Amino acid sequence: MQLKCIVVDDDPLFQVLMKSYVRKGYNNRLNLLGIAENGEKAKSLYEKYKDEIDVIFLDVKMPDMSGFDFLDEIDKRSDVAIIMVTGEEERGGDAFEYGIVDYIVKPFTDERFDQAIKRVEESRKSSEG
C-alpha cells in the first residue's frame, strides 16, 4: 500500500529530509504529492489533492498560522491521517484532541519515523477491515 502524502512545514531542512525519506526506502510506501512552507500554501495544496491525500505531515508552529489553525480551516476527510512533526513537545495533548495518528518530536530517528508510518498503515487496515 502506497500512502499519498503532503508535508506542511516551514523548516527547509525538514522539507529536504522528507524528500530524502521518500526517495530512499520509503518510495514504495510513500508518494510525496507536495510540500507547503506555510498554512496558506498548505490550504491550496490540500484543496488540489484533497481526494487523493492519505497522510499529512504537519508542523505545529508556522509563520502565518499554527498546524491546529490549518486543521480548523480545512474540510478534512475523516480517513486522512495526520502526523504532527514538531519541535514543540508540550503540544502533544492538544494534537490528540484533533484525532491525529501520531506526534513526532524533532529531531527524530529513522525508527521513530517508521513507527509513525506503521501506525498509519495499521489504522488504514483496521478501518478497511
PyMOL commands that set and color helices and strands:
alter all, ss='L'
color gray80, all
select helices_A, chain A and resi 12-23+39-49+67-73+89-97+110-128
alter helices_A, ss='H'
color red, helices_A
select strands_A, chain A and resi 3-8+30-36+55-58+81-86+102-105
alter strands_A, ss='S'
color yellow, strands_A
deselect
rebuild
show_as cartoon
